[in-house]
Amino acid sequence: MSSRGGRILWAIALLAIAGAAVSSVSLYHHYDTSPSSFCDFGANFNCDIVNRSIYSVVFGIPVALIGIFGYGVLLVLATLYRAKTEVSRMLLVASLAGLGFALYLTYVEAFVLAVWGILCLSSLALIAAITVLSSVLVAQRMHKI
C-alpha cells in the first residue's frame, strides 16, 4: 500500500473510532430512563425522542449497538487487515452498507419522526466520510493495476 493509501487507512481508523464513540454515547442515552438535555435543542432536534423511538431497535438490538459493531469492523479492517490486497474493497462494501443503513435512519428522522438527532447526524457524517475515503482507496488500487 502506498503512503497515501496508508494515510487514508489511518484516517478511516480515526473516523471509525469517532463513530464508535458517538454510537457509545447514543447507546448510553438509549438505556438511560430519565430525560436528558444532552442534545435537546428544541422541538426539531432531540436525541431522546429519536433514540427511544420504536425505530431505535432492530430485531431487539439497539441501533447504537449495531453502530458500535459496524464501526468496530471498519476499524479492524483499516488497522489489523490493512496489508491485505482486498481490504479496500471490503472497506467500501462495509461502509456502503453502513451508509445505506444510516440513510434509512435519516429518512425515518426526517419523514416519520420529524425530529433530528445530533448524534445520528454525526454518525451519518462519519460513515459518509469513511465511504468516500474507501472509494478513494478502491480507485487508487484500480488505477495501479
C-alpha positions as CSV (number, residue, x, y, z in Angstrom):
1,M,0.0,0.0,0.0
2,S,1.3,3.4,-0.9
3,S,2.0,6.0,1.8
4,R,-1.1,7.9,0.6
5,G,-3.2,4.7,1.0
6,G,-1.7,4.2,4.4
7,R,-2.7,7.7,5.4
8,I,-6.2,7.1,4.1
9,L,-6.4,3.9,6.2
10,W,-5.4,5.7,9.3
11,A,-8.0,8.4,8.6
12,I,-10.6,5.7,8.2
13,A,-9.4,4.2,11.5
14,L,-9.7,7.5,13.3
15,L,-13.2,8.2,11.9
16,A,-14.3,4.6,12.9
17,I,-13.1,5.3,16.5
18,A,-15.1,8.6,16.5
19,G,-18.1,6.7,15.1
20,A,-17.8,4.1,17.8
21,A,-17.6,6.8,20.4
22,V,-20.7,8.6,19.0
23,S,-22.6,5.3,18.9
24,S,-21.5,4.5,22.5
25,V,-22.9,7.8,23.8
26,S,-26.1,7.1,21.9
27,L,-26.3,3.6,23.4
28,Y,-25.8,5.1,26.9
29,H,-28.7,7.5,26.3
30,H,-30.8,4.8,24.7
31,Y,-30.8,2.9,28.0
32,D,-31.0,6.0,30.3
33,T,-34.5,6.2,31.7
34,S,-34.5,9.8,32.7
35,P,-35.0,12.6,30.1
36,S,-31.8,14.4,29.3
37,S,-31.0,17.7,27.8
38,F,-27.7,16.4,26.4
39,C,-28.8,17.1,22.8
40,D,-32.2,18.6,23.2
41,F,-32.2,21.7,21.1
42,G,-35.9,22.2,20.7
43,A,-38.8,20.5,19.0
44,N,-36.9,19.6,15.9
45,F,-33.6,18.4,17.4
46,N,-34.0,15.9,20.3
47,C,-31.9,12.8,20.7
48,D,-34.1,11.4,23.4
49,I,-37.1,11.3,21.0
50,V,-35.1,9.7,18.2
51,N,-33.0,7.4,20.5
52,R,-36.0,6.0,22.4
53,S,-38.4,5.6,19.4
54,I,-39.5,2.3,18.1
55,Y,-37.0,2.8,15.3
56,S,-34.1,2.8,17.6
57,V,-34.2,-1.0,17.8
58,V,-33.9,-3.6,15.1
59,F,-34.8,-7.2,16.0
60,G,-34.4,-6.3,19.6
61,I,-30.9,-4.9,19.1
62,P,-30.4,-1.1,19.7
63,V,-29.3,0.7,16.5
64,A,-26.5,2.3,18.5
65,L,-25.1,-1.2,19.3
66,I,-25.2,-2.1,15.7
67,G,-23.3,1.1,15.0
68,I,-20.6,0.2,17.6
69,F,-20.2,-3.2,15.9
70,G,-20.1,-1.7,12.4
71,Y,-17.5,0.9,13.3
72,G,-15.5,-1.8,15.0
73,V,-15.5,-3.9,11.9
74,L,-14.3,-0.9,9.9
75,L,-11.6,-0.2,12.5
76,V,-10.3,-3.8,12.4
77,L,-10.2,-3.7,8.6
78,A,-8.4,-0.4,8.5
79,T,-5.8,-1.5,11.1
80,L,-5.3,-5.2,11.5
81,Y,-6.1,-6.2,7.9
82,R,-4.7,-3.1,6.2
83,A,-2.0,-5.1,4.4
84,K,-4.5,-7.4,2.6
85,T,-5.0,-6.7,-1.0
86,E,-8.8,-6.9,-0.8
87,V,-9.1,-4.6,2.2
88,S,-10.0,-1.5,0.1
89,R,-13.0,-3.4,-1.4
90,M,-14.0,-4.8,1.9
91,L,-14.0,-1.4,3.5
92,L,-16.0,0.0,0.6
93,V,-18.7,-2.7,0.8
94,A,-18.9,-2.4,4.6
95,S,-19.0,1.4,4.6
96,L,-21.7,1.4,1.8
97,A,-23.8,-1.0,4.0
98,G,-23.4,1.3,6.9
99,L,-24.1,4.4,4.8
100,G,-27.3,2.7,3.5
101,F,-28.5,1.9,7.0
102,A,-27.7,5.5,8.2
103,L,-29.6,7.0,5.2
104,Y,-32.6,4.8,6.1
105,L,-32.4,6.1,9.7
106,T,-32.1,9.6,8.4
107,Y,-35.2,9.1,6.3
108,V,-37.0,7.9,9.4
109,E,-35.9,11.0,11.3
110,A,-37.0,13.4,8.5
111,F,-40.2,11.9,7.3
112,V,-41.5,9.6,10.1
113,L,-40.4,11.1,13.4
114,A,-39.9,14.7,12.1
115,V,-37.2,15.1,14.7
116,W,-33.4,15.1,14.2
117,G,-30.8,13.6,16.5
118,I,-27.4,15.3,16.6
119,L,-25.7,12.0,17.4
120,C,-27.4,10.3,14.4
121,L,-26.4,13.1,12.1
122,S,-22.8,13.0,13.4
123,S,-22.7,9.3,12.7
124,L,-24.1,9.8,9.2
125,A,-21.3,12.3,8.5
126,L,-18.7,9.9,9.8
127,I,-19.9,6.9,7.8
128,A,-20.2,9.1,4.7
129,A,-16.6,10.3,5.1
130,I,-15.4,6.7,5.6
131,T,-17.3,5.7,2.4
132,V,-15.7,8.5,0.4
133,L,-12.2,7.5,1.7
134,S,-12.9,3.8,1.0
135,S,-13.9,4.8,-2.6
136,V,-10.7,6.7,-3.0
137,L,-8.7,3.6,-1.8
138,V,-10.5,1.4,-4.4
139,A,-10.0,3.9,-7.2
140,Q,-6.3,4.2,-6.2
141,R,-5.9,0.4,-6.2
142,M,-7.7,0.1,-9.6
143,H,-5.5,2.9,-11.1
144,K,-2.3,1.0,-10.1
145,I,-3.5,-2.2,-11.8
